Structures are given as C-alpha cells and as structure tokens.
Amino acid sequence: MHRECVDCKDKSISFLPVSGTLDAITVWSEWVTDAHTYEKKGQTLTSKKTVKKIQQSTVEDLEKQFSAAMQKFAGHAYNIRHQFRKYRDLKRSLSEKEAVIHIDFSENWIASTLLKFNLSTLVAASSKQPCTLV
C-alpha cells in the first residue's frame, strides 16, 4: 500500500469534472501548524500552534494537494492494518508460558507521564536497575 508495486504504483484518484476550469479559484479549511511568538516574563518565546485556516487556490492545486495527502494516508493505513495482523497472529501463536506486552510509545507518552508523576518520583525511579523483558 506504499504504491510501489506494479499493480498500484500508477493509480491515482479520479475527480469529477468541475463546472468551469481547473484554473477556477476555490476555498477550503485546512489545519496548519504555524510558529506563534509570544512574550513571557520579558522574554520573547516561540511555540508551534495548530490552527484551522481558510486556504485559497485553484481547483487543480487542491486536487494535487488532496492526492498527495491521500498517498501518505494510504501508507499510514496500510501500516496500521499490517501491524494489527502481525500482533493478532503473534497472540494466537503463543504457548501457555509466553505473554505479549504491548507498549504504545506515542508522541504524548512523555508529556502524559510527566503530568501524572512529579519530578522527584521520576528521579527516584531512574536510580533503580533497569529490567529487560525478553
């Protein structure tokens, strides 16, 4: 599904004909991550903010952007389905003395962990011996 095989590498999305031309201007909403500058305690800081913005361009440009986004999404969806199948197959093939431990290290894992525990707990925990599960 990464569109590299002979069967699907040249496939593309077919769009319905639009009244007018592909040069017609269209408007849509899009989530965009922008740099945001603000002041705190006399310092100028920059952070990233995801905001919904109104975009404007030609129909042709929107079709190209949509196709590119769907290309990325197709690979992402394929990876999810593939990983789920492998995980399911692994669970089915376990013996009675084996176990599967699933740990999802998502982007927010560190932030959510820091919110749940105070810093001293994390420091104390880091002095313990690590353990390896095989």
VENVEN-V743192 format. One record per run of one state. SS is the DSSP state (H for helix, E for strand, - for the rest). FROM is the first residue (numbers start at 1). TO is the last residue. If there is no record, write none. Layout:
ss:from:to
SS:FROM:TO
SS:FROM:TO
//
This chain:
ss:from:to
-:1:24
E:25:40
-:41:42
E:43:58
H:59:92
-:93:108
H:109:116
-:117:118
H:119:126
-:127:134
//
